[in-house]
Amino acid sequence: MKRIIIYFLVIFIINIYILNQVKAENELDFYMNDFYTKSNEASQILKKIESDMKQGLKTKVCSRQIKAAKLGILANESLIKAFKISGTEAPNPTINASQKRWESLLNACKNIN
């Protein structure tokens, strides 16, 4: 009977310990997830704008385009930080080209308003 109680307590304590562990992201994972989340959201906004424009809808195009561009710029910043943290060399020409594309989208609508 004592063995059963001891086994039960050991199993109970192990389960409590395992369930209470926090699986925190490290800094690299945080920035990579931030990059993917923001770049995907920006792309979805642009796809929706394109779809709306094909259907002849032009509601809030610039405000949505500005939002997408800001998200894209923030995504690039997160990607650069992730490369710095990982200690690997970032593909600067690719990142710079992406940054210029997002900035041109941002400036195109800012110049209209």
N, C-alpha and C positions, 0 to 999 in steps of 0.2 A: 504494500500500500504506500509506503514511504517513497519507493521508487517511482510509482506512478505520479505522485504529487511532485517529486523533484523533476521528472521529465516534463510534466505539464508546466511547471514554473519556468523551466529552461526554454521550452518552446514559446511560451507566452512572452517572455522577456525578449527573445530573439525577434519575434514578430513585431512587438512594439518598437524595438530599435530600428528594424528595417523600414517600417512604415513611416517613422518620424525622420528619416534621413532626407535632407534637402539636396536635390540634384541641381545645383546652380550652374549656370552657364559660365564658361570662362570668358575673358574679355574678347578674345578672337572670335569665338562663336557669337557673341553679342553683336559685334560689328558686321560679321558676315550675314547673320539673320536680318539685321537692320538694312543692309544693302539689298538683299533679295526681296524683303518686304516692300521697301520703298520703290525699288525699280519695277517690281511687278505691279504695284498700285499705279505708278505713273504710266506704265504701258497700257494698263486697263483703261485709264482715263482717256488716253490718246485713241485707243481703239473705239471707245464709245463715241468720242467726238467725230471720228472718221465715219462711223456708222450713221450718226445723226446727220452729218453733212451730206452723205449719199442719199438720205431720205428727205433732204431739203430743210432739215431742222437746224436752226442756227442760234438756239437759245444758250446763252452764257458760254459761248465757245471760248472767248478770251479768258474769262475767269477760271474755267476748267483747265485751259492750256497753261496758264500761269501756275496753277496748283500742281499740275503734272511736272512742269519744268522745275519748280522748287523742290519737289520730291526727288526728281532725277539728280539734281545738284547735291542734295543731302545724301542720296544713295552713293554717289561718287566719293563724297567725303568719308563715308563709312568704309568704303572699299579701300581707300588710301590708308586709313588708320589700321585696317585689318592687315594689309601688306606690311606696314611698319611693325606691327606687333609680331607677326610671324617671322620677321627678319628676312623675307624674300623680296626680291626686286619687283616693283610694280611695273606692269606694261604701260609705261607713261604715254607713248603715242596713242594707244587705244583709249586710255582714260582721258587724255587731253581732247581727243576727237569727240568723245562722248560729252565731255564738259562743254565744249563749244556748241554742240548740237542743242543741249539743254538751254544754254544761255541764249542762243539764237531764237529758240521758241519763246523764251521768257521776254526777250527784248522786242520781238515782233508784236506781241500784244501790248506791251507797255507803250510802244510808240504810237499805237492806234488810239489808246485812251487819252 
